[in-house]
Amino acid sequence: MAGALQYLESQRDAQPELADWYNALADLYQRKLWHQLTVKLEQFVALAVVQAGDVLIQLYHNFIMEFETKINLLKLAHFAGVISRQYSEKEAAISYLEGIIEKLHATKELRIEEPILYVKMQIAAFYLEKGSQKECKKLLEEGKSMLDSMTDVDPSVHASYYWISSQYHKSRQEFAEFYKSALLYLAYTSVESLSAPFRLDLAFDLSLSALLGDNIYNFGELLAHPIINILIGTKVEWLYHILQAFNSGNLVHYQELCRIHNAELSAQPAFLQNERKLLEKINILCLMEIIFSRPSEDRTIPLSIIAEQTKLTIEDVEYLLMKALSVHLIEGIIDQVESTVYVSWVQPRVLGITQIKSLHDRLDGWVQKVRTALSTVEAETPDLVGS
């Protein structure tokens, strides 16, 4: 205990502006108020002034080590994640974190899986930054098995797993997998807790992956999430409007946006490499919007109508329909003789405000039809209704 207190005293003298912090830490440590000390440490390590150099590394070795197994072990894992970032060499950071895992195992506590998994994900992040995708993937697979075997998992553990998973898929340009992992990360993370630059980068990456990801045809969930509004008012606001065009299947609006923002789109290699894929995707969404806009009793659609709205030939429309059928966006039958398609089912999706209004209008129409039918029955069978 004396060594820890001497360290805090030396730091208080060396950094007078942090004297109150060091005095508070010393007081709580002497009184063995471990919970209160943990809370104070959380606040302390978040200070910008201690993020530079090796301040936190020294704090760990000279102070936190004295009581690390007496505090909440998941909080210890959180501290370890922050401290590891001060190591200049990634190998040294990994070695430090592996040492933390050994200490967690040594405690023989009942719920050590959570802090161990959290620390493993920090190690996986360092491996990914080193370019060791194989090692990162191995830890992610272990993490997935651990998550599946646990119950009542802390949100920070879920968040750490899905964040590293998203970054792994991003490094491999696996757009659909990144999109799913990043959305799951946001399910366990408060947007308000993220810094403004981080939120903007994440919103941009999510939008890009939604557009380029295979078999992602539902943009409603992303557009309904607060993260996407970060794009509005920034230099990449054009991406938000492209998402809106895709969500509504508005081919004309998309082509207009491509014309207006040609310079911005040209600066994104992923857009240029997947231009045909994007056009195919918005044509499919345009098809789904055509189907959605028709009344349920009128689901036999002439191919010529689809061709007119998608600007495709009849042959290309047939290919488009086969693509939509193959990825289970719709179910139905193509009649090449009559040049029509009968659609019996459309994949449910999250609706936007415009689409909800359209559905509201159609429900109003249906209610009016029911009332008309009821009035007709009452007029033609008065005796039956009266009895």
FIDREN-909426 format. One line per field, with one value per residue (C-alpha): residue number from 1; x negated, y, z. Coordinates in steps of 0.05 Angstrom, whole numbers, plus 32768, in hexadecimal, padded with zeros to 4 digits. Example, Ala and Ser with C-alpha at 12.3 -4.5 7.8 and 13.67 -1.06 7.14 Angstrom:
FIDREN-909426
pos = 1  2 .
u = 7F0A  7EEF .
v = 7FA6  7FEB .
w = 809C  808F .
***
This chain:
FIDREN-909426
pos = 1  2  3  4  5  6  7  8  9  10  11  12  13  14  15  16  17  18  19  20  21  22  23  24  25  26  27  28  29  30  31  32  33  34  35  36  37  38  39  40  41  42  43  44  45  46  47  48  49  50  51  52  53  54  55  56  57  58  59  60  61  62  63  64  65  66  67  68  69  70  71  72  73  74  75  76  77  78  79  80  81  82  83  84  85  86  87  88  89  90  91  92  93  94  95  96  97  98  99  100  101  102  103  104  105  106  107  108  109  110  111  112  113  114  115  116  117  118  119  120  121  122  123  124  125  126  127  128  129  130  131  132  133  134  135  136  137  138  139  140  141  142  143  144  145  146  147  148  149  150  151  152  153  154  155  156  157  158  159  160  161  162  163  164  165  166  167  168  169  170  171  172  173  174  175  176  177  178  179  180  181  182  183  184  185  186  187  188  189  190  191  192  193  194  195  196  197  198  199  200  201  202  203  204  205  206  207  208  209  210  211  212  213  214  215  216  217  218  219  220  221  222  223  224  225  226  227  228  229  230  231  232  233  234  235  236  237  238  239  240  241  242  243  244  245  246  247  248  249  250  251  252  253  254  255  256  257  258  259  260  261  262  263  264  265  266  267  268  269  270  271  272  273  274  275  276  277  278  279  280  281  282  283  284  285  286  287  288  289  290  291  292  293  294  295  296  297  298  299  300  301  302  303  304  305  306  307  308  309  310  311  312  313  314  315  316  317  318  319  320  321  322  323  324  325  326  327  328  329  330  331  332  333  334  335  336  337  338  339  340  341  342  343  344  345  346  347  348  349  350  351  352  353  354  355  356  357  358  359  360  361  362  363  364  365  366  367  368  369  370  371  372  373  374  375  376  377  378  379  380  381  382  383  384  385  386  387 .
u = 8000  7FC7  7FA9  7FEB  7FF5  7FAE  7FBA  7FFA  7FD6  7F9D  7FCF  7FF5  7FB5  7FA1  7FE6  8004  803F  8054  8048  8091  8098  805C  8073  80B8  8099  806C  80A5  80D2  8099  8087  80D0  80D5  8114  8108  8149  8140  80F7  810B  813C  8106  80D3  8105  810B  80C0  80AA  80DB  80B8  8095  8058  8047  8050  800A  7FC9  7FC8  7FED  8021  7FEE  7FC9  800B  801A  7FD6  7FCF  8016  804D  8024  802A  8075  8087  80A8  80D2  80FA  812E  8107  812C  8118  80D0  80D7  80F1  80B5  8086  80A3  8096  8050  803A  8043  8009  7FD6  7FAD  7FA2  7FDE  7FB9  7FAE  7FF8  800C  7FDC  7FFA  8041  802E  8012  8055  8079  804A  805A  80A5  809E  8077  80B0  80DC  8119  815B  8167  8123  813A  8153  8113  80E9  8112  810D  80C1  80BC  80E0  80AE  8077  809C  809D  8052  8048  8075  804E  800E  802D  8033  8079  8071  8064  809C  80CD  80B9  80C8  810A  811E  810C  8132  8170  8170  8167  81A0  81CF  81C1  81CC  820C  8218  81DB  81C7  81D5  818C  8176  81A8  8192  8148  8154  8180  8152  8114  813E  8154  810D  80F5  8129  8119  80D0  80E6  8119  8151  8187  81C4  81A1  8185  81CB  81EA  81B3  81B2  81FE  81F8  81C0  81EF  8225  81F7  81DA  81F7  81EC  81E5  81A8  8182  8157  816F  8138  8143  818E  8184  8152  8180  81BD  8196  817C  81C1  81E2  81AD  81B2  81FE  81FB  81C3  81D4  81EF  8239  8244  8285  82A4  828A  82C2  829F  8261  8288  82B0  8271  8258  8211  8225  823C  81F3  81E9  8219  81F6  81B2  8189  81A3  81ED  81F4  81EE  822B  8254  823C  8252  8297  829B  828A  82BB  82F4  82DC  82D9  82AD  82B5  82A1  8264  824D  8256  822D  81F6  81F3  81F2  81BE  8194  8153  8161  8175  8137  810D  8129  8107  813B  8173  814D  813D  8186  81AB  81D1  81E1  81FF  822A  8243  8254  827C  82A1  82B5  82CB  82F1  8314  8326  8342  836D  8389  8394  83BA  83ED  842C  842B  8461  8437  83F5  83F1  83C2  83B2  8367  836E  8381  8342  8318  8333  8322  82DF  82C9  82B9  82CA  82FD  82C4  829F  82E0  82E6  829F  82AF  82EB  82C3  828F  82C5  82E3  829F  828F  82D6  82EA  832A  8351  8379  837E  8364  8392  8367  83A1  83CC  838E  83A5  838F  83BD  83A1  83BD  838E  835D  8327  833D  8311  830D  8337  8326  8356  836C  8378  839F  83CA  83D8  83EB  8418  843C  8446  8462  8492  84A8  84B2  84DC  8507  8512  8527  8559  8575  857C  859E  85CF  85DF  85EC  8619  8641  864C  865C  8681  86A7  8669  8642  867C  8685 .
v = 8000  802F  8029  803A  8077  808F  808A  80B3  80E7  80ED  80F5  812A  8152  8148  815C  8190  819A  8152  8156  8151  8112  80F0  8104  80E6  80A5  80A0  80AC  8077  8046  804F  8046  8008  8023  7FF9  800A  8055  804F  802B  8062  8097  8072  806E  80B9  80C3  8097  80BB  80FE  8118  812D  80E6  80C9  80DF  80BB  8080  80A0  8068  8031  804C  8054  800B  7FF0  801D  8023  7FF9  7FB8  7FBF  7FB1  7F9B  7F59  7F7C  7FA7  7F92  7F67  7F80  7FC7  7FAE  7F95  7FDA  7FFB  7FCA  7FDB  8025  801A  7FEC  8025  804A  8015  802C  7FE5  7FB9  7F7A  7F9B  7FAC  7F65  7F49  7F77  7F62  7F18  7F24  7F41  7F02  7ED6  7EFF  7EF9  7EAE  7EAC  7ECE  7E90  7EBD  7EA1  7ED7  7EE1  7ED0  7F17  7F3D  7F07  7F0E  7F5A  7F57  7F24  7F54  7F8A  7F59  7F49  7F94  7F98  7F5B  7F7B  7FBC  7F93  7F73  7F2E  7F1F  7ED5  7EE0  7F13  7EE2  7EAB  7ED8  7EED  7EA4  7E97  7ED5  7EBF  7E7B  7E9D  7ECE  7E96  7E71  7EAC  7ECD  7F13  7F2E  7F76  7FA3  7FBA  7F72  7F6A  7FAE  7F9C  7F5A  7F79  7FB5  7F8A  7F5C  7F98  7FB1  7F6C  7F6A  7FB2  7FA0  7F68  7F95  7F64  7F99  7F71  7F51  7F95  7FB2  7F7C  7F7F  7FCC  7FCF  7F9B  7FC5  8001  7FD6  7FD2  8018  805D  808B  80C6  80A4  80A5  80E0  810A  80F5  80AB  80B1  80D1  809C  8064  8083  8089  8041  8026  804B  8034  7FEB  7FEC  8002  7FD3  7F96  7F58  7F49  7F89  7FA5  7FC2  8007  8019  8000  8029  8068  8063  8061  80A3  8095  80A3  80EA  80FB  80FF  8139  817C  815D  8158  8111  8122  8109  80C2  80CC  80E1  80A5  8078  8099  808E  8045  803C  8058  8035  8078  806B  80B1  80D3  80A5  80B5  80FF  80FA  80D4  810D  8144  8122  8102  811E  8102  80BF  80BC  80C5  8084  8048  8019  803E  803D  7FF3  7FE1  8010  7FD9  7FB6  7FF6  8000  7FB9  7FC2  8002  7FE2  7FA9  7FDB  8001  7FBF  7FB3  7FFA  7FED  7FAE  7FD1  800A  7FDC  7FC6  7F7E  7F68  7F80  7F5A  7F45  7F79  7F81  7F7E  7FBC  7FE6  7FCE  7FDB  8022  8034  8011  8027  7FDE  7FB1  7F79  7F46  7F6D  7F72  7F26  7F20  7F53  7F2A  7EEA  7F0D  7F25  7EDF  7EBF  7EE9  7EE0  7F28  7F13  7ED4  7ECD  7EB3  7ED2  7EC7  7ED2  7EC4  7EFC  7F24  7F2E  7F1B  7F05  7F17  7EEF  7F08  7F40  7F3F  7F6A  7FA7  7FE5  801C  8065  809E  80A4  8059  8059  8092  806A  802D  805A  8073  802D  8017  8052  803A  7FF3  800D  8034  7FF6  7FCE  8005  8006  7FBA  7FBC  7FF2  7FC8  7F89  7FB1  7FCF  7F8D  7F62  7F8F  7F56  7F2C  7F67  7F7D  7F38 .
w = 8000  8011  7FCB  7FAA  7FD6  7FCA  7F80  7F84  7FAE  7F7C  7F43  7F6A  7F73  7F2A  7F0F  7F3D  7F0E  7F1E  7F69  7F7B  7F51  7F71  7FB7  7FA9  7F8F  7FCC  7FFC  7FDD  7FD9  8023  8037  800A  7FE8  7FAA  7F86  7F90  7F7D  7F3C  7F2A  7F38  7F0E  7ED4  7ED5  7EDD  7EA2  7E76  7E80  7E42  7E6A  7E7E  7E38  7E21  7E2F  7E5F  7E9A  7E9C  7E95  7ED1  7EF7  7EEB  7F01  7F3D  7F56  7F35  7F3B  7F87  7F87  7F40  7F56  7F8B  7F5A  7F28  7EF7  7EBA  7ECE  7ED3  7E8C  7E76  7E97  7E76  7E32  7E3C  7E5A  7E22  7DF0  7E11  7DFD  7DC1  7DA9  7D99  7DB0  7DF4  7DF8  7DE6  7E1A  7E4F  7E3E  7E3E  7E84  7E99  7E80  7EA9  7EE7  7ED9  7ED4  7F15  7F3C  7F30  7F33  7F18  7EE3  7EC4  7E7D  7E71  7E83  7E60  7E20  7E23  7E2A  7DF2  7DC4  7DD5  7DC1  7D81  7D71  7D77  7D4A  7D16  7D19  7D0F  7CD1  7CF2  7CD9  7CE7  7D31  7D35  7D15  7D45  7D81  7D63  7D5A  7DA3  7DB7  7D91  7DB5  7DF8  7DEB  7DD6  7E17  7E45  7E60  7E7C  7E58  7E65  7E28  7E27  7E19  7DE0  7DC4  7DC6  7DA1  7D6A  7D61  7D55  7D28  7CFF  7CF8  7CE3  7CAC  7C98  7C8F  7C5F  7C3B  7C4F  7C4C  7C61  7C9D  7CB3  7CAE  7CDA  7D0E  7D11  7D1B  7D53  7D72  7D72  7D93  7DD1  7DCE  7DDA  7D9F  7DCF  7DEF  7DAE  7D97  7D5D  7D2C  7D3F  7D33  7CEF  7CD9  7CF1  7CCF  7C8E  7C91  7CA3  7C69  7C38  7C4E  7C4B  7C03  7BEE  7C1A  7BF8  7C06  7C2E  7C12  7C51  7C64  7C93  7CD1  7CC3  7CB0  7CF0  7D1B  7D39  7D1F  7CD7  7CE6  7CF5  7CA9  7CA2  7C9E  7C8F  7C4E  7C45  7C4B  7C03  7C1E  7C4A  7C0E  7BE5  7C1E  7C1C  7BD1  7BD9  7C11  7BE7  7BA7  7B84  7B48  7B29  7B6A  7B71  7B2A  7B38  7B78  7B52  7B20  7B55  7B81  7B4B  7B69  7BAE  7B93  7B67  7BA6  7BC2  7BA0  7BBD  7B99  7B57  7B5D  7B6C  7B3E  7B1A  7B5B  7B77  7B39  7B3E  7B88  7B7E  7B44  7B72  7BA7  7B71  7B60  7BA9  7BAE  7B6F  7B90  7BD3  7BB3  7B92  7BB6  7BD1  7BA0  7B65  7B6A  7B21  7B03  7AB9  7AAC  7A81  7ABF  7AE3  7AA5  7AA0  7AE8  7AEB  7AA5  7A94  7A59  7A63  7A63  7A99  7AC1  7ABF  7AD9  7B0F  7B25  7B26  7B52  7B82  7B85  7B90  7BCD  7BE9  7BE5  7BC2  7BB2  7B72  7B2B  7AEB  7AAF  7A71  7A42  7A60  7A72  7ABA  7B00  7B38  7B7D  7BB7  7BEE  7BFB  7C31  7C6C  7C79  7CA5  7C85  7C7F  7C8D  7C44  7C40  7C81  7C67  7C27  7C52  7C7C  7C3E  7C25  7C68  7C65  7C21  7C3B  7C76  7C45  7C1A  7C58  7C6B  7C25  7C25  7C69  7C51  7C13  7C3E  7C6E  7C34  7C10  7C4C  7C7E  7C9E  7CAA  7CC7  7CF2  7D11 .
***
